[in-house]
């Protein structure tokens, strides 16, 4: 089991949609589907019932979800604790911006930031402000 597949599983389970999970993870819907298929194959269990566009967790999915949430939370907490030991800033920072700002104003700023904070996993996404606000509200972005 890889962390990326657990993140995809959690996103699909919590959003109720492969497409919405893709938006949250900044992946295409087929990429999310592939990760879920890989997880199901590896476990030899079906995690979701798919009826048309509606999906729901199977018993195996309902059993796995709280465990996946714990694992992902523990990984994030471990990264934070280890970063604190070294007095270095670390972890992940998810930010969104418009194309214009991202292409013309941010490159020098982000280059400086990544130079001074190499342990920060920076994820930059381009999107409109309404979508960015929704993702901030649900905790998927830290800055927009």
C-alpha positions as a Markdown table, in Angstrom:
| # | Residue | x | y | z |
|---|---|---|---|---|
| 1 | Unk | 0.0 | 0.0 | 0.0 |
| 2 | Unk | 1.4 | 3.4 | -1.0 |
| 3 | Unk | 0.6 | 6.7 | 0.6 |
| 4 | Unk | -0.6 | 8.1 | -2.8 |
| 5 | Unk | -3.2 | 5.3 | -3.1 |
| 6 | Unk | -4.4 | 5.8 | 0.4 |
| 7 | Unk | -4.7 | 9.5 | -0.2 |
| 8 | Unk | -6.8 | 8.8 | -3.4 |
| 9 | Unk | -8.9 | 6.3 | -1.4 |
| 10 | Unk | -9.6 | 8.8 | 1.3 |
| 11 | Unk | -10.4 | 11.6 | -1.1 |
| 12 | Unk | -12.9 | 9.4 | -3.1 |
| 13 | Unk | -14.5 | 8.1 | 0.1 |
| 14 | Unk | -14.8 | 11.6 | 1.6 |
| 15 | Unk | -15.9 | 13.4 | -1.5 |
| 16 | Unk | -18.2 | 10.6 | -2.9 |
| 17 | Unk | -16.8 | 11.1 | -6.4 |
| 18 | Unk | -13.8 | 10.1 | -8.4 |
| 19 | Unk | -13.9 | 13.4 | -10.3 |
| 20 | Unk | -14.1 | 15.5 | -7.1 |
| 21 | Unk | -11.3 | 13.4 | -5.6 |
| 22 | Unk | -9.2 | 14.2 | -8.7 |
| 23 | Unk | -9.9 | 18.0 | -8.2 |
| 24 | Unk | -8.9 | 17.7 | -4.5 |
| 25 | Unk | -5.7 | 15.8 | -5.4 |
| 26 | Unk | -4.9 | 17.8 | -8.6 |
| 27 | Unk | -5.2 | 14.6 | -10.6 |
| 28 | Unk | -7.3 | 13.5 | -13.5 |
| 29 | Unk | -10.3 | 11.3 | -12.8 |
| 30 | Unk | -8.6 | 8.4 | -14.7 |
| 31 | Unk | -5.5 | 8.7 | -12.5 |
| 32 | Unk | -7.6 | 8.5 | -9.4 |
| 33 | Unk | -9.5 | 5.5 | -10.8 |
| 34 | Unk | -6.2 | 3.8 | -11.6 |
| 35 | Unk | -4.9 | 4.3 | -8.0 |
| 36 | Unk | -8.2 | 2.9 | -6.6 |
| 37 | Unk | -8.0 | -0.1 | -8.9 |
| 38 | Unk | -4.4 | -0.7 | -7.9 |
| 39 | Unk | -5.4 | -0.6 | -4.2 |
| 40 | Unk | -8.3 | -3.0 | -4.7 |
| 41 | Unk | -6.1 | -5.4 | -6.7 |
| 42 | Unk | -3.4 | -5.3 | -4.0 |
| 43 | Unk | -5.9 | -6.0 | -1.3 |
| 44 | Unk | -8.0 | -8.4 | -3.4 |
| 45 | Unk | -11.0 | -6.6 | -2.1 |
| 46 | Unk | -13.6 | -4.3 | -3.6 |
| 47 | Unk | -13.6 | -1.0 | -1.7 |
| 48 | Unk | -16.4 | 0.8 | -3.6 |
| 49 | Unk | -19.8 | -0.2 | -5.0 |
| 50 | Unk | -20.3 | 1.7 | -8.3 |
| 51 | Unk | -23.8 | 2.1 | -9.6 |
| 52 | Unk | -23.8 | 4.5 | -12.5 |
| 53 | Unk | -22.2 | 7.7 | -11.2 |
| 54 | Unk | -23.1 | 6.9 | -7.6 |
| 55 | Unk | -20.4 | 5.3 | -5.4 |
| 56 | Unk | -20.5 | 4.0 | -1.9 |
| 57 | Unk | -18.1 | 2.2 | 0.4 |
| 58 | Unk | -18.3 | -1.6 | 0.7 |
| 59 | Unk | -17.8 | -3.2 | 4.1 |
| 60 | Unk | -14.1 | -3.5 | 3.3 |
| 61 | Unk | -14.0 | 0.2 | 2.3 |
| 62 | Unk | -15.8 | 1.2 | 5.6 |
| 63 | Unk | -13.2 | -0.8 | 7.5 |
| 64 | Unk | -10.2 | 0.6 | 5.7 |
| 65 | Unk | -11.3 | 4.3 | 5.8 |
| 66 | Unk | -10.6 | 5.1 | 9.5 |
| 67 | Unk | -7.3 | 3.1 | 9.3 |
| 68 | Unk | -6.2 | 5.0 | 6.2 |
| 69 | Unk | -7.1 | 8.3 | 7.9 |
| 70 | Unk | -5.0 | 7.3 | 10.9 |
| 71 | Unk | -2.0 | 6.3 | 8.7 |
| 72 | Unk | -2.1 | 9.5 | 6.7 |
| 73 | Unk | -2.5 | 11.6 | 9.8 |
| 74 | Unk | 0.4 | 9.8 | 11.5 |
| 75 | Unk | 2.7 | 10.3 | 8.5 |
| 76 | Unk | 1.9 | 14.0 | 8.5 |
| 77 | Unk | 2.5 | 14.3 | 12.2 |
| 78 | Unk | 5.8 | 12.3 | 12.0 |
| 79 | Unk | 7.0 | 14.7 | 9.3 |
| 80 | Unk | 6.1 | 17.7 | 11.4 |
| 81 | Unk | 7.8 | 16.3 | 14.6 |
| 82 | Unk | 11.0 | 15.5 | 12.7 |
| 83 | Unk | 11.1 | 18.9 | 11.1 |
| 84 | Unk | 10.7 | 20.4 | 14.6 |
| 85 | Unk | 13.8 | 18.5 | 15.8 |
| 86 | Unk | 16.0 | 20.0 | 13.1 |
| 87 | Unk | 14.5 | 23.5 | 13.6 |
| 88 | Unk | 13.8 | 23.4 | 9.9 |
| 89 | Unk | 10.6 | 24.3 | 8.2 |
| 90 | Unk | 9.1 | 21.2 | 6.6 |
| 91 | Unk | 5.9 | 19.5 | 5.6 |
| 92 | Unk | 3.7 | 20.3 | 2.6 |
| 93 | Unk | 2.3 | 23.6 | 1.5 |
| 94 | Unk | -0.5 | 23.6 | -1.0 |
| 95 | Unk | -1.1 | 27.0 | -2.7 |
| 96 | Unk | -3.2 | 28.1 | -5.7 |
| 97 | Unk | -2.9 | 31.1 | -7.9 |
| 98 | Unk | -4.1 | 32.5 | -11.2 |
| 99 | Unk | -2.1 | 31.7 | -14.3 |
| 100 | Unk | -0.9 | 35.3 | -14.7 |
| 101 | Unk | 0.4 | 35.7 | -11.2 |
| 102 | Unk | 1.8 | 32.2 | -11.2 |
| 103 | Unk | 3.7 | 32.6 | -14.4 |
| 104 | Unk | 4.8 | 36.2 | -14.1 |
| 105 | Unk | 5.0 | 37.2 | -10.4 |
| 106 | Unk | 5.6 | 34.1 | -8.3 |
| 107 | Unk | 8.6 | 32.2 | -9.9 |
| 108 | Unk | 11.3 | 34.3 | -8.2 |
| 109 | Unk | 9.5 | 34.3 | -4.9 |
| 110 | Unk | 8.9 | 30.5 | -5.0 |
| 111 | Unk | 12.5 | 29.9 | -6.1 |
| 112 | Unk | 13.7 | 31.9 | -3.1 |
| 113 | Unk | 11.3 | 30.1 | -0.8 |
| 114 | Unk | 12.3 | 26.6 | -2.0 |
| 115 | Unk | 16.0 | 27.5 | -1.7 |
| 116 | Unk | 15.5 | 28.6 | 2.0 |
| 117 | Unk | 13.1 | 25.8 | 2.9 |
| 118 | Unk | 14.1 | 22.7 | 0.9 |
| 119 | Unk | 12.1 | 20.4 | 3.2 |
| 120 | Unk | 8.8 | 21.9 | 2.3 |
| 121 | Unk | 6.9 | 19.9 | -0.3 |
| 122 | Unk | 5.4 | 22.8 | -2.3 |
| 123 | Unk | 2.3 | 22.1 | -4.5 |
| 124 | Unk | 1.3 | 25.0 | -6.8 |
| 125 | Unk | -2.0 | 24.8 | -8.7 |
| 126 | Unk | -3.5 | 27.1 | -11.1 |
| 127 | Unk | -7.2 | 27.8 | -10.7 |
| 128 | Unk | -9.9 | 30.5 | -10.4 |
| 129 | Unk | -10.4 | 32.2 | -7.0 |
| 130 | Unk | -13.8 | 30.7 | -6.4 |
| 131 | Unk | -12.4 | 27.1 | -6.6 |
| 132 | Unk | -9.4 | 28.1 | -4.5 |
| 133 | Unk | -11.7 | 29.5 | -1.8 |
| 134 | Unk | -13.7 | 26.2 | -1.7 |
| 135 | Unk | -10.5 | 24.2 | -1.4 |
| 136 | Unk | -9.2 | 26.5 | 1.4 |
| 137 | Unk | -12.5 | 26.1 | 3.3 |
| 138 | Unk | -12.2 | 22.3 | 3.2 |
| 139 | Unk | -8.6 | 22.3 | 4.2 |
| 140 | Unk | -7.0 | 21.2 | 0.9 |
| 141 | Unk | -5.2 | 24.5 | 0.3 |
| 142 | Unk | -3.3 | 26.6 | 2.7 |
| 143 | Unk | -2.9 | 29.8 | 0.6 |
| 144 | Unk | -4.5 | 31.2 | -2.5 |
